[in-house]
Amino acid sequence: MTGHLVSPAAPPRPAVAVVMGSKSDWETLQHAFDLLKALGVPVSAQVISAHRMPDDLFRFAESAAASGLRAIIAGAGGAAHLPGMIAAKTAIPVLGVPVATQHLQGVDSLYSIVQMPKGIPVATFAIGPAGAANAALFAAAMLAHDDPALRARLQAYRDEQTAAARAMTAALPASSA
Ligand code: RP5
């Protein structure tokens, strides 16, 4: 016993950041966060509003590369400029998730995110939870390129999905054909 204090292992630095314009977006973006956690990808979550916290947005995007992030999942609703503005300030891939809105059901968010003018790309996913989950799977697939263990977990996720889809037939009324 040396008497030295042993500090607990530091948690791994997030490889993916899930950011959203408001806490009201969490219901959608949590599907990205939960899936990345389940796949064992170190992930962080935070609210950064493009129009309410523009200076925070710039600080976050400017420090993203140095903080070790490999992908940023950005979700927002309405005039959803968050993903595009983050992409304007960092070369780290930005995956945009349109959040469903009350009046236009998220078509406004989708158009805002997907219609980036040439030069600054945002990979845009489906409106709502499906888009959030797919953004997580896409980010994991990018990271899996040099992480065989993660690639295996992604494959296991797909295999489970395939098995579940095949099992659906068994739940149908017997075919008379
Ligand atoms: C956007 O405005 C957010 O991304 C959110 O989807 C929408 C509404 O925000 P709240 O008024 O619910 O905070 O910035």
Backbone and ligand atoms as CSV (ligand in chain L), in Angstrom:
chain,resi,resn,atom,element,x,y,z
A,1,MET,N,N,0.858,-1.208,0.000
A,1,MET,CA,C,0.000,0.000,0.000
A,1,MET,C,C,0.886,1.248,0.000
A,2,THR,N,N,0.801,2.027,-0.987
A,2,THR,CA,C,1.675,3.193,-1.103
A,2,THR,C,C,1.082,4.426,-0.442
A,3,GLY,N,N,-0.214,4.374,-0.197
A,3,GLY,CA,C,-0.857,5.556,0.366
A,3,GLY,C,C,-1.309,6.550,-0.690
A,4,HIS,N,N,-0.924,6.272,-1.931
A,4,HIS,CA,C,-1.376,7.182,-2.993
A,4,HIS,C,C,-2.844,6.932,-3.303
A,5,LEU,N,N,-3.551,7.991,-3.539
A,5,LEU,CA,C,-4.948,7.842,-3.960
A,5,LEU,C,C,-4.968,7.416,-5.420
A,6,VAL,N,N,-5.798,6.429,-5.709
A,6,VAL,CA,C,-5.942,6.006,-7.102
A,6,VAL,C,C,-7.203,6.651,-7.651
A,7,SER,N,N,-7.044,7.526,-8.614
A,7,SER,CA,C,-8.240,8.170,-9.155
A,7,SER,C,C,-8.966,7.199,-10.082
A,8,PRO,N,N,-10.303,7.212,-10.016
A,8,PRO,CA,C,-11.059,6.317,-10.881
A,8,PRO,C,C,-10.798,6.652,-12.343
A,9,ALA,N,N,-10.912,5.618,-13.186
A,9,ALA,CA,C,-10.661,5.838,-14.606
A,9,ALA,C,C,-11.603,6.914,-15.135
A,10,ALA,N,N,-11.039,7.838,-15.895
A,10,ALA,CA,C,-11.872,8.900,-16.457
A,10,ALA,C,C,-12.805,8.298,-17.504
A,11,PRO,N,N,-14.054,8.772,-17.559
A,11,PRO,CA,C,-14.944,8.259,-18.600
A,11,PRO,C,C,-14.390,8.621,-19.968
A,12,PRO,N,N,-14.626,7.760,-20.971
A,12,PRO,CA,C,-14.088,8.067,-22.299
A,12,PRO,C,C,-14.685,9.365,-22.834
A,13,ARG,N,N,-13.881,10.086,-23.602
A,13,ARG,CA,C,-14.378,11.340,-24.184
A,13,ARG,C,C,-15.463,11.020,-25.200
A,14,PRO,N,N,-16.524,11.797,-25.245
A,14,PRO,CA,C,-17.576,11.520,-26.230
A,14,PRO,C,C,-17.024,11.526,-27.654
A,15,ALA,N,N,-17.414,10.522,-28.425
A,15,ALA,CA,C,-17.065,10.490,-29.844
A,15,ALA,C,C,-18.157,11.150,-30.669
A,16,VAL,N,N,-19.366,11.146,-30.115
A,16,VAL,CA,C,-20.511,11.754,-30.801
A,16,VAL,C,C,-21.201,12.710,-29.818
A,17,ALA,N,N,-21.532,13.883,-30.302
A,17,ALA,CA,C,-22.327,14.822,-29.506
A,17,ALA,C,C,-23.724,14.879,-30.094
A,18,VAL,N,N,-24.714,14.761,-29.220
A,18,VAL,CA,C,-26.098,14.970,-29.643
A,18,VAL,C,C,-26.500,16.346,-29.111
A,19,VAL,N,N,-26.767,17.257,-30.028
A,19,VAL,CA,C,-27.150,18.606,-29.610
A,19,VAL,C,C,-28.524,18.931,-30.180
A,20,MET,N,N,-29.238,19.791,-29.462
A,20,MET,CA,C,-30.604,20.112,-29.893
A,20,MET,C,C,-30.919,21.555,-29.528
A,21,GLY,N,N,-31.880,22.118,-30.248
A,21,GLY,CA,C,-32.189,23.530,-30.071
A,21,GLY,C,C,-32.934,23.845,-28.795
A,22,SER,N,N,-33.601,22.861,-28.208
A,22,SER,CA,C,-34.418,23.104,-27.017
A,22,SER,C,C,-34.635,21.786,-26.286
A,23,LYS,N,N,-34.953,21.906,-24.996
A,23,LYS,CA,C,-35.287,20.696,-24.236
A,23,LYS,C,C,-36.496,19.997,-24.856
A,24,SER,N,N,-37.343,20.772,-25.530
A,24,SER,CA,C,-38.530,20.167,-26.152
A,24,SER,C,C,-38.148,19.216,-27.293
A,25,ASP,N,N,-36.911,19.287,-27.751
A,25,ASP,CA,C,-36.446,18.375,-28.807
A,25,ASP,C,C,-35.968,17.027,-28.249
A,26,TRP,N,N,-35.809,16.949,-26.927
A,26,TRP,CA,C,-35.202,15.754,-26.333
A,26,TRP,C,C,-36.023,14.489,-26.600
A,27,GLU,N,N,-37.334,14.648,-26.599
A,27,GLU,CA,C,-38.210,13.488,-26.851
A,27,GLU,C,C,-37.825,12.803,-28.171
A,28,THR,N,N,-37.394,13.595,-29.125
A,28,THR,CA,C,-36.937,13.059,-30.415
A,28,THR,C,C,-35.471,12.622,-30.353
A,29,LEU,N,N,-34.621,13.505,-29.852
A,29,LEU,CA,C,-33.173,13.238,-29.904
A,29,LEU,C,C,-32.732,12.147,-28.944
A,30,GLN,N,N,-33.551,11.854,-27.933
A,30,GLN,CA,C,-33.147,10.793,-27.010
A,30,GLN,C,C,-33.039,9.450,-27.727
A,31,HIS,N,N,-33.735,9.309,-28.848
A,31,HIS,CA,C,-33.640,8.059,-29.597
A,31,HIS,C,C,-32.230,7.890,-30.183
A,32,ALA,N,N,-31.599,8.991,-30.535
A,32,ALA,CA,C,-30.205,8.926,-30.991
A,32,ALA,C,C,-29.284,8.628,-29.817
A,33,PHE,N,N,-29.494,9.346,-28.733
A,33,PHE,CA,C,-28.629,9.192,-27.554
A,33,PHE,C,C,-28.701,7.762,-27.012
A,34,ASP,N,N,-29.921,7.254,-26.838
A,34,ASP,CA,C,-30.102,5.918,-26.242
A,34,ASP,C,C,-29.481,4.830,-27.124
A,35,LEU,N,N,-29.639,4.974,-28.421
A,35,LEU,CA,C,-29.108,3.953,-29.333
A,35,LEU,C,C,-27.579,3.957,-29.328
A,36,LEU,N,N,-26.992,5.146,-29.313
A,36,LEU,CA,C,-25.528,5.214,-29.258
A,36,LEU,C,C,-25.010,4.606,-27.957
A,37,LYS,N,N,-25.700,4.910,-26.861
A,37,LYS,CA,C,-25.325,4.298,-25.560
A,37,LYS,C,C,-25.394,2.779,-25.660
A,38,ALA,N,N,-26.500,2.289,-26.216
A,38,ALA,CA,C,-26.698,0.837,-26.307
A,38,ALA,C,C,-25.617,0.190,-27.172
A,39,LEU,N,N,-25.107,0.937,-28.136
A,39,LEU,CA,C,-24.054,0.402,-29.013
A,39,LEU,C,C,-22.659,0.603,-28.421
A,40,GLY,N,N,-22.616,1.206,-27.245
A,40,GLY,CA,C,-21.325,1.392,-26.583
A,40,GLY,C,C,-20.505,2.535,-27.140
A,41,VAL,N,N,-21.175,3.497,-27.765
A,41,VAL,CA,C,-20.473,4.667,-28.301
A,41,VAL,C,C,-20.518,5.783,-27.261
A,42,PRO,N,N,-19.378,6.306,-26.835
A,42,PRO,CA,C,-19.383,7.416,-25.880
A,42,PRO,C,C,-20.079,8.639,-26.481
A,43,VAL,N,N,-21.090,9.129,-25.795
A,43,VAL,CA,C,-21.939,10.177,-26.379
A,43,VAL,C,C,-22.287,11.216,-25.315
A,44,SER,N,N,-22.418,12.456,-25.746
A,44,SER,CA,C,-22.855,13.520,-24.846
A,44,SER,C,C,-24.157,14.108,-25.390
A,45,ALA,N,N,-24.879,14.818,-24.535
A,45,ALA,CA,C,-26.117,15.479,-24.977
A,45,ALA,C,C,-26.169,16.875,-24.378
A,46,GLN,N,N,-26.549,17.856,-25.178
A,46,GLN,CA,C,-26.706,19.207,-24.646
A,46,GLN,C,C,-27.635,20.048,-25.524
A,47,VAL,N,N,-28.223,21.048,-24.870
A,47,VAL,CA,C,-29.055,22.012,-25.594
A,47,VAL,C,C,-28.163,23.176,-26.019
A,48,ILE,N,N,-28.179,23.460,-27.314
A,48,ILE,CA,C,-27.499,24.653,-27.842
A,48,ILE,C,C,-28.457,25.276,-28.849
A,49,SER,N,N,-29.045,26.380,-28.479
A,49,SER,CA,C,-29.985,27.025,-29.393
A,49,SER,C,C,-29.249,27.993,-30.310
A,50,ALA,N,N,-29.453,27.828,-31.616
A,50,ALA,CA,C,-28.756,28.701,-32.569
A,50,ALA,C,C,-29.157,30.162,-32.391
A,51,HIS,N,N,-30.447,30.406,-32.132
A,51,HIS,CA,C,-30.878,31.806,-32.057
A,51,HIS,C,C,-30.920,32.348,-30.633
A,52,ARG,N,N,-30.963,31.444,-29.632
A,52,ARG,CA,C,-30.978,31.938,-28.256
A,52,ARG,C,C,-29.582,31.915,-27.631
A,53,MET,N,N,-28.689,31.119,-28.198
A,53,MET,CA,C,-27.336,30.964,-27.617
A,53,MET,C,C,-26.282,30.973,-28.726
A,54,PRO,N,N,-26.298,31.989,-29.598
A,54,PRO,CA,C,-25.388,31.943,-30.756
A,54,PRO,C,C,-23.911,31.880,-30.375
A,55,ASP,N,N,-23.535,32.551,-29.288
A,55,ASP,CA,C,-22.114,32.529,-28.896
A,55,ASP,C,C,-21.716,31.133,-28.409
A,56,ASP,N,N,-22.623,30.473,-27.683
A,56,ASP,CA,C,-22.358,29.101,-27.210
A,56,ASP,C,C,-22.208,28.164,-28.409
A,57,LEU,N,N,-23.081,28.376,-29.408
A,57,LEU,CA,C,-23.021,27.545,-30.620
A,57,LEU,C,C,-21.635,27.669,-31.270
A,58,PHE,N,N,-21.154,28.891,-31.404
A,58,PHE,CA,C,-19.840,29.093,-32.029
A,58,PHE,C,C,-18.737,28.446,-31.191
A,59,ARG,N,N,-18.812,28.643,-29.857
A,59,ARG,CA,C,-17.780,28.049,-28.985
A,59,ARG,C,C,-17.777,26.532,-29.139
A,60,PHE,N,N,-18.988,25.930,-29.121
A,60,PHE,CA,C,-19.099,24.470,-29.229
A,60,PHE,C,C,-18.501,23.995,-30.554
A,61,ALA,N,N,-18.912,24.621,-31.639
A,61,ALA,CA,C,-18.473,24.152,-32.962
A,61,ALA,C,C,-16.976,24.364,-33.150
A,62,GLU,N,N,-16.465,25.483,-32.651
A,62,GLU,CA,C,-15.030,25.771,-32.828
A,62,GLU,C,C,-14.144,24.827,-32.025
A,63,SER,N,N,-14.677,24.295,-30.923
A,63,SER,CA,C,-13.850,23.413,-30.078
A,63,SER,C,C,-14.157,21.937,-30.325
A,64,ALA,N,N,-15.078,21.643,-31.236
A,64,ALA,CA,C,-15.539,20.256,-31.431
A,64,ALA,C,C,-14.403,19.329,-31.847
A,65,ALA,N,N,-13.574,19.766,-32.784
A,65,ALA,CA,C,-12.493,18.904,-33.277
A,65,ALA,C,C,-11.495,18.626,-32.160
A,66,ALA,N,N,-11.103,19.672,-31.445
A,66,ALA,CA,C,-10.106,19.507,-30.379
A,66,ALA,C,C,-10.640,18.646,-29.241
A,67,SER,N,N,-11.960,18.620,-29.066
A,67,SER,CA,C,-12.527,17.827,-27.967
A,67,SER,C,C,-12.672,16.349,-28.342
A,68,GLY,N,N,-12.288,15.997,-29.552
A,68,GLY,CA,C,-12.254,14.583,-29.929
A,68,GLY,C,C,-13.522,14.067,-30.573
A,69,LEU,N,N,-14.467,14.953,-30.840
A,69,LEU,CA,C,-15.720,14.493,-31.466
A,69,LEU,C,C,-15.447,14.002,-32.886
A,70,ARG,N,N,-16.159,12.942,-33.267
A,70,ARG,CA,C,-16.020,12.388,-34.623
A,70,ARG,C,C,-17.277,12.649,-35.452
A,71,ALA,N,N,-18.384,12.936,-34.780
A,71,ALA,CA,C,-19.637,13.253,-35.477
A,71,ALA,C,C,-20.518,14.057,-34.528
A,72,ILE,N,N,-21.361,14.894,-35.128
A,72,ILE,CA,C,-22.301,15.693,-34.336
A,72,ILE,C,C,-23.698,15.446,-34.882
A,73,ILE,N,N,-24.587,14.996,-34.014
A,73,ILE,CA,C,-25.992,14.846,-34.399
A,73,ILE,C,C,-26.712,16.075,-33.871
A,74,ALA,N,N,-27.296,16.845,-34.782
A,74,ALA,CA,C,-27.929,18.098,-34.386
A,74,ALA,C,C,-29.398,18.062,-34.788
A,75,GLY,N,N,-30.275,18.218,-33.812
A,75,GLY,CA,C,-31.708,18.194,-34.075
A,75,GLY,C,C,-32.332,19.525,-33.736
A,76,ALA,N,N,-33.266,19.957,-34.565
A,76,ALA,CA,C,-33.949,21.224,-34.299
A,76,ALA,C,C,-35.270,21.251,-35.052
A,77,GLY,N,N,-36.149,22.141,-34.595
A,77,GLY,CA,C,-37.461,22.258,-35.225
A,77,GLY,C,C,-37.712,23.663,-35.730
A,78,GLY,N,N,-38.624,23.781,-36.665
A,78,GLY,CA,C,-38.980,25.087,-37.227
A,78,GLY,C,C,-37.924,25.564,-38.206
A,79,ALA,N,N,-37.561,26.847,-38.094
A,79,ALA,CA,C,-36.476,27.391,-38.935
A,79,ALA,C,C,-35.172,26.833,-38.369
A,80,ALA,N,N,-34.901,25.581,-38.733
A,80,ALA,CA,C,-33.910,24.775,-38.006
A,80,ALA,C,C,-32.498,25.030,-38.502
A,81,HIS,N,N,-31.926,26.144,-38.042
A,81,HIS,CA,C,-30.604,26.533,-38.533
A,81,HIS,C,C,-29.457,25.951,-37.727
A,82,LEU,N,N,-29.768,25.240,-36.629
A,82,LEU,CA,C,-28.697,24.712,-35.769
A,82,LEU,C,C,-27.715,23.804,-36.516
A,83,PRO,N,N,-28.195,22.754,-37.230
A,83,PRO,CA,C,-27.219,21.875,-37.886
A,83,PRO,C,C,-26.354,22.618,-38.910
A,84,GLY,N,N,-26.961,23.479,-39.703
A,84,GLY,CA,C,-26.210,24.200,-40.735
A,84,GLY,C,C,-25.191,25.159,-40.149
A,85,MET,N,N,-25.554,25.824,-39.061
A,85,MET,CA,C,-24.609,26.770,-38.451
A,85,MET,C,C,-23.452,26.040,-37.792
A,86,ILE,N,N,-23.732,24.870,-37.190
A,86,ILE,CA,C,-22.619,24.087,-36.624
A,86,ILE,C,C,-21.697,23.643,-37.758
A,87,ALA,N,N,-22.314,23.150,-38.852
A,87,ALA,CA,C,-21.505,22.683,-39.983
A,87,ALA,C,C,-20.662,23.817,-40.576
A,88,ALA,N,N,-21.179,25.031,-40.480
A,88,ALA,CA,C,-20.431,26.174,-41.012
A,88,ALA,C,C,-19.157,26.447,-40.215
A,89,LYS,N,N,-19.138,25.977,-38.960
A,89,LYS,CA,C,-18.018,26.306,-38.072
A,89,LYS,C,C,-17.109,25.137,-37.751
A,90,THR,N,N,-17.406,23.944,-38.290
A,90,THR,CA,C,-16.528,22.801,-38.053
A,90,THR,C,C,-16.563,21.872,-39.258
A,91,ALA,N,N,-15.465,21.173,-39.488
A,91,ALA,CA,C,-15.428,20.204,-40.592
A,91,ALA,C,C,-15.862,18.821,-40.132
A,92,ILE,N,N,-16.155,18.669,-38.846
A,92,ILE,CA,C,-16.662,17.379,-38.354
A,92,ILE,C,C,-18.035,17.121,-38.975
A,93,PRO,N,N,-18.293,15.873,-39.432
A,93,PRO,CA,C,-19.589,15.605,-40.066
A,93,PRO,C,C,-20.772,15.936,-39.151
A,94,VAL,N,N,-21.733,16.663,-39.712
A,94,VAL,CA,C,-22.946,17.027,-38.974
A,94,VAL,C,C,-24.119,16.258,-39.567
A,95,LEU,N,N,-24.835,15.572,-38.693
A,95,LEU,CA,C,-25.984,14.761,-39.084
A,95,LEU,C,C,-27.231,15.467,-38.549
A,96,GLY,N,N,-28.070,15.951,-39.450
A,96,GLY,CA,C,-29.203,16.766,-39.033
A,96,GLY,C,C,-30.478,15.958,-38.866
A,97,VAL,N,N,-31.175,16.214,-37.779
A,97,VAL,CA,C,-32.445,15.538,-37.510
A,97,VAL,C,C,-33.555,16.583,-37.419
A,98,PRO,N,N,-34.487,16.566,-38.368
A,98,PRO,CA,C,-35.614,17.503,-38.300
A,98,PRO,C,C,-36.613,17.066,-37.216
A,99,VAL,N,N,-36.933,17.995,-36.337
A,99,VAL,CA,C,-37.887,17.698,-35.263
A,99,VAL,C,C,-39.289,18.096,-35.728
A,100,ALA,N,N,-40.268,17.249,-35.444
A,100,ALA,CA,C,-41.654,17.544,-35.831
A,100,ALA,C,C,-42.145,18.789,-35.103
A,101,THR,N,N,-42.864,19.635,-35.829
A,101,THR,CA,C,-43.360,20.878,-35.240
A,101,THR,C,C,-44.888,20.868,-35.209
A,102,GLN,N,N,-45.429,21.769,-34.388
A,102,GLN,CA,C,-46.882,21.767,-34.184
A,102,GLN,C,C,-47.648,22.153,-35.447
A,103,HIS,N,N,-47.197,23.191,-36.133
A,103,HIS,CA,C,-48.003,23.720,-37.225
A,103,HIS,C,C,-47.699,23.108,-38.585
A,104,LEU,N,N,-46.439,22.759,-38.824
A,104,LEU,CA,C,-46.073,22.227,-40.141
A,104,LEU,C,C,-45.539,20.801,-40.047
A,105,GLN,N,N,-45.720,20.188,-38.899
A,105,GLN,CA,C,-45.385,18.765,-38.697
A,105,GLN,C,C,-43.934,18.412,-39.008
A,106,GLY,N,N,-43.067,19.389,-39.009
A,106,GLY,CA,C,-41.638,19.102,-39.211
A,106,GLY,C,C,-41.184,19.215,-40.650
A,107,VAL,N,N,-42.125,19.492,-41.568
A,107,VAL,CA,C,-41.711,19.694,-42.964
A,107,VAL,C,C,-40.855,20.969,-43.045
A,108,ASP,N,N,-41.199,21.949,-42.214
A,108,ASP,CA,C,-40.373,23.167,-42.138
A,108,ASP,C,C,-38.957,22.832,-41.669
A,109,SER,N,N,-38.863,21.994,-40.627
A,109,SER,CA,C,-37.538,21.603,-40.098
A,109,SER,C,C,-36.755,20.841,-41.168
A,110,LEU,N,N,-37.457,19.918,-41.848
A,110,LEU,CA,C,-36.800,19.115,-42.883
A,110,LEU,C,C,-36.228,19.997,-43.983
A,111,TYR,N,N,-37.048,20.888,-44.506
A,111,TYR,CA,C,-36.584,21.754,-45.594
A,111,TYR,C,C,-35.430,22.654,-45.132
A,112,SER,N,N,-35.541,23.148,-43.879
A,112,SER,CA,C,-34.482,24.029,-43.373
A,112,SER,C,C,-33.153,23.302,-43.309
A,113,ILE,N,N,-33.205,22.021,-42.926
A,113,ILE,CA,C,-31.951,21.279,-42.722
A,113,ILE,C,C,-31.431,20.700,-44.033
A,114,VAL,N,N,-32.337,20.188,-44.857
A,114,VAL,CA,C,-31.885,19.460,-46.050
A,114,VAL,C,C,-31.431,20.400,-47.173
A,115,GLN,N,N,-31.964,21.614,-47.195
A,115,GLN,CA,C,-31.692,22.504,-48.325
A,115,GLN,C,C,-30.458,23.374,-48.103
A,116,MET,N,N,-29.363,22.748,-47.645
A,116,MET,CA,C,-28.123,23.521,-47.481
A,116,MET,C,C,-27.573,23.899,-48.853
A,117,PRO,N,N,-27.234,25.156,-49.045
A,117,PRO,CA,C,-26.595,25.528,-50.300
A,117,PRO,C,C,-25.257,24.804,-50.450
A,118,LYS,N,N,-24.837,24.667,-51.698
A,118,LYS,CA,C,-23.589,23.957,-52.001
A,118,LYS,C,C,-22.408,24.520,-51.199
A,119,GLY,N,N,-21.609,23.606,-50.647
A,119,GLY,CA,C,-20.370,24.030,-49.988
A,119,GLY,C,C,-20.277,23.640,-48.526
A,120,ILE,N,N,-21.417,23.629,-47.839
A,120,ILE,CA,C,-21.431,23.250,-46.421
A,120,ILE,C,C,-22.493,22.162,-46.258
A,121,PRO,N,N,-22.076,20.885,-46.222
A,121,PRO,CA,C,-23.072,19.814,-46.170
A,121,PRO,C,C,-23.576,19.502,-44.767
A,122,VAL,N,N,-24.849,19.134,-44.710
A,122,VAL,CA,C,-25.437,18.525,-43.503
A,122,VAL,C,C,-26.153,17.263,-43.981
A,123,ALA,N,N,-25.754,16.114,-43.486
A,123,ALA,CA,C,-26.436,14.869,-43.834
A,123,ALA,C,C,-27.777,14.877,-43.121
A,124,THR,N,N,-28.860,14.798,-43.887
A,124,THR,CA,C,-30.177,15.012,-43.289
A,124,THR,C,C,-30.969,13.716,-43.216
A,125,PHE,N,N,-31.599,13.505,-42.081
A,125,PHE,CA,C,-32.332,12.264,-41.826
A,125,PHE,C,C,-33.836,12.538,-41.779
A,126,ALA,N,N,-34.607,11.471,-41.561
A,126,ALA,CA,C,-36.063,11.598,-41.562
A,126,ALA,C,C,-36.548,12.451,-40.387
A,127,ILE,N,N,-37.739,12.973,-40.516
A,127,ILE,CA,C,-38.349,13.758,-39.440
A,127,ILE,C,C,-38.652,12.831,-38.246
A,128,GLY,N,N,-38.266,13.279,-37.062
A,128,GLY,CA,C,-38.710,12.602,-35.839
A,128,GLY,C,C,-37.817,11.477,-35.354
A,129,PRO,N,N,-38.372,10.618,-34.484
A,129,PRO,CA,C,-37.583,9.577,-33.823
A,129,PRO,C,C,-36.871,8.630,-34.795
A,130,ALA,N,N,-37.503,8.300,-35.926
A,130,ALA,CA,C,-36.837,7.400,-36.881
A,130,ALA,C,C,-35.566,8.055,-37.411
A,131,GLY,N,N,-35.634,9.345,-37.695
A,131,GLY,CA,C,-34.457,10.055,-38.170
A,131,GLY,C,C,-33.374,10.116,-37.101
A,132,ALA,N,N,-33.791,10.328,-35.857
A,132,ALA,CA,C,-32.811,10.387,-34.761
A,132,ALA,C,C,-32.108,9.040,-34.609
A,133,ALA,N,N,-32.870,7.956,-34.645
A,133,ALA,CA,C,-32.275,6.623,-34.520
A,133,ALA,C,C,-31.350,6.331,-35.701
A,134,ASN,N,N,-31.786,6.694,-36.896
A,134,ASN,CA,C,-30.944,6.435,-38.063
A,134,ASN,C,C,-29.679,7.294,-38.054
A,135,ALA,N,N,-29.779,8.500,-37.535
A,135,ALA,CA,C,-28.575,9.334,-37.418
A,135,ALA,C,C,-27.571,8.647,-36.484
A,136,ALA,N,N,-28.080,8.058,-35.410
A,136,ALA,CA,C,-27.192,7.342,-34.477
A,136,ALA,C,C,-26.557,6.141,-35.163
A,137,LEU,N,N,-27.348,5.394,-35.914
A,137,LEU,CA,C,-26.804,4.223,-36.607
A,137,LEU,C,C,-25.773,4.638,-37.650
A,138,PHE,N,N,-26.030,5.749,-38.301
A,138,PHE,CA,C,-25.093,6.241,-39.325
A,138,PHE,C,C,-23.784,6.687,-38.670
A,139,ALA,N,N,-23.898,7.412,-37.568
A,139,ALA,CA,C,-22.689,7.845,-36.851
A,139,ALA,C,C,-21.903,6.629,-36.375
A,140,ALA,N,N,-22.618,5.636,-35.847
A,140,ALA,CA,C,-21.942,4.421,-35.375
A,140,ALA,C,C,-21.255,3.706,-36.541
A,141,ALA,N,N,-21.909,3.695,-37.698
A,141,ALA,CA,C,-21.311,3.050,-38.866
A,141,ALA,C,C,-20.018,3.763,-39.286
A,142,MET,N,N,-20.005,5.076,-39.185
A,142,MET,CA,C,-18.772,5.819,-39.509
A,142,MET,C,C,-17.662,5.447,-38.533
A,143,LEU,N,N,-17.996,5.381,-37.249
A,143,LEU,CA,C,-16.987,5.051,-36.239
A,143,LEU,C,C,-16.537,3.598,-36.368
A,144,ALA,N,N,-17.442,2.735,-36.834
A,144,ALA,CA,C,-17.136,1.303,-36.936
A,144,ALA,C,C,-16.088,1.016,-38.006
A,145,HIS,N,N,-15.863,1.992,-38.856
A,145,HIS,CA,C,-14.870,1.814,-39.917
A,145,HIS,C,C,-13.516,1.372,-39.345
A,146,ASP,N,N,-13.124,1.948,-38.202
A,146,ASP,CA,C,-11.840,1.541,-37.596
A,146,ASP,C,C,-12.061,0.982,-36.180
A,147,ASP,N,N,-13.222,0.350,-35.969
A,147,ASP,CA,C,-13.532,-0.237,-34.663
A,147,ASP,C,C,-14.288,-1.552,-34.889
A,148,PRO,N,N,-13.555,-2.672,-35.038
A,148,PRO,CA,C,-14.208,-3.946,-35.351
A,148,PRO,C,C,-15.234,-4.382,-34.305
A,149,ALA,N,N,-15.000,-4.070,-33.045
A,149,ALA,CA,C,-15.956,-4.481,-32.003
A,149,ALA,C,C,-17.285,-3.747,-32.191
A,150,LEU,N,N,-17.206,-2.479,-32.519
A,150,LEU,CA,C,-18.430,-1.711,-32.772
A,150,LEU,C,C,-19.122,-2.232,-34.030
A,151,ARG,N,N,-18.331,-2.587,-35.032
A,151,ARG,CA,C,-18.918,-3.140,-36.262
A,151,ARG,C,C,-19.707,-4.413,-35.933
A,152,ALA,N,N,-19.166,-5.232,-35.048
A,152,ALA,CA,C,-19.853,-6.468,-34.652
A,152,ALA,C,C,-21.149,-6.154,-33.899
A,153,ARG,N,N,-21.117,-5.129,-33.061
A,153,ARG,CA,C,-22.352,-4.765,-32.328
A,153,ARG,C,C,-23.402,-4.228,-33.293
A,154,LEU,N,N,-22.966,-3.481,-34.278
A,154,LEU,CA,C,-23.915,-2.975,-35.284
A,154,LEU,C,C,-24.533,-4.133,-36.063
A,155,GLN,N,N,-23.691,-5.122,-36.398
A,155,GLN,CA,C,-24.204,-6.282,-37.134
A,155,GLN,C,C,-25.212,-7.052,-36.276
A,156,ALA,N,N,-24.908,-7.176,-34.976
A,156,ALA,CA,C,-25.825,-7.878,-34.068
A,156,ALA,C,C,-27.168,-7.142,-33.998
A,157,TYR,N,N,-27.107,-5.810,-33.987
A,157,TYR,CA,C,-28.340,-5.001,-33.993
A,157,TYR,C,C,-29.169,-5.328,-35.237
A,158,ARG,N,N,-28.496,-5.392,-36.375
A,158,ARG,CA,C,-29.211,-5.704,-37.629
A,158,ARG,C,C,-29.758,-7.126,-37.615
A,159,ASP,N,N,-28.967,-8.047,-37.086
A,159,ASP,CA,C,-29.413,-9.444,-37.051
A,159,ASP,C,C,-30.677,-9.592,-36.203
A,160,GLU,N,N,-30.692,-8.894,-35.068
A,160,GLU,CA,C,-31.885,-8.933,-34.201
A,160,GLU,C,C,-33.098,-8.377,-34.937
A,161,GLN,N,N,-32.865,-7.303,-35.665
A,161,GLN,CA,C,-33.946,-6.660,-36.416
A,161,GLN,C,C,-34.494,-7.613,-37.485
A,162,THR,N,N,-33.582,-8.301,-38.153
A,162,THR,CA,C,-33.987,-9.253,-39.187
A,162,THR,C,C,-34.811,-10.390,-38.571
A,163,ALA,N,N,-34.340,-10.901,-37.442
A,163,ALA,CA,C,-35.055,-11.998,-36.770
A,163,ALA,C,C,-36.454,-11.533,-36.357
A,164,ALA,N,N,-36.543,-10.306,-35.851
A,164,ALA,CA,C,-37.845,-9.780,-35.423
A,164,ALA,C,C,-38.780,-9.629,-36.617
A,165,ALA,N,N,-38.241,-9.186,-37.753
A,165,ALA,CA,C,-39.082,-9.010,-38.946
A,165,ALA,C,C,-39.565,-10.363,-39.465
A,166,ARG,N,N,-38.667,-11.362,-39.431
A,166,ARG,CA,C,-39.073,-12.692,-39.895
A,166,ARG,C,C,-40.162,-13.271,-38.988
A,167,ALA,N,N,-40.045,-12.989,-37.702
A,167,ALA,CA,C,-41.016,-13.536,-36.743
A,167,ALA,C,C,-42.404,-12.931,-36.943
A,168,MET,N,N,-42.475,-11.792,-37.628
A,168,MET,CA,C,-43.774,-11.134,-37.842
A,168,MET,C,C,-44.720,-12.024,-38.640
A,169,THR,N,N,-44.194,-12.800,-39.568
A,169,THR,CA,C,-45.043,-13.660,-40.388
A,169,THR,C,C,-45.789,-14.666,-39.526
A,170,ALA,N,N,-45.101,-15.156,-38.509
A,170,ALA,CA,C,-45.709,-16.166,-37.648
A,170,ALA,C,C,-46.931,-15.617,-36.911
A,171,ALA,N,N,-46.962,-14.282,-36.743
A,171,ALA,CA,C,-48.082,-13.674,-36.012
A,171,ALA,C,C,-49.286,-13.421,-36.903
A,172,LEU,N,N,-49.146,-13.638,-38.209
A,172,LEU,CA,C,-50.259,-13.425,-39.138
A,172,LEU,C,C,-51.205,-14.629,-39.144
A,173,PRO,N,N,-52.455,-14.428,-39.508
A,173,PRO,CA,C,-53.342,-15.574,-39.666
A,173,PRO,C,C,-52.752,-16.521,-40.710
A,174,ALA,N,N,-52.896,-17.815,-40.504
A,174,ALA,CA,C,-52.312,-18.789,-41.420
A,174,ALA,C,C,-52.792,-18.546,-42.844
A,175,SER,N,N,-51.862,-18.625,-43.813
A,175,SER,CA,C,-52.226,-18.400,-45.201
A,175,SER,C,C,-52.993,-19.623,-45.718
A,176,SER,N,N,-54.042,-19.390,-46.532
A,176,SER,CA,C,-54.797,-20.495,-47.104
A,176,SER,C,C,-54.241,-20.927,-48.453
A,177,ALA,N,N,-53.203,-20.212,-48.907
A,177,ALA,CA,C,-52.626,-20.517,-50.232
A,177,ALA,C,C,-51.986,-21.886,-50.260
L,1,RP5,C1,C,-36.106,25.354,-32.031
L,1,RP5,O1,O,-37.369,25.844,-31.735
L,1,RP5,C2,C,-35.936,24.102,-31.245
L,1,RP5,O2,O,-35.125,23.210,-31.943
L,1,RP5,C3,C,-37.326,23.588,-31.043
L,1,RP5,O3,O,-37.621,22.509,-31.918
L,1,RP5,C4,C,-38.215,24.780,-31.389
L,1,RP5,C5,C,-39.115,25.188,-30.266
L,1,RP5,O4,O,-38.350,25.445,-29.120
L,1,RP5,P1,P,-39.079,25.712,-27.725
L,1,RP5,O5,O,-39.908,26.936,-27.945
L,1,RP5,O6,O,-39.895,24.470,-27.414
L,1,RP5,O7,O,-37.972,25.916,-26.738
L,1,RP5,O8,O,-35.117,26.248,-31.697
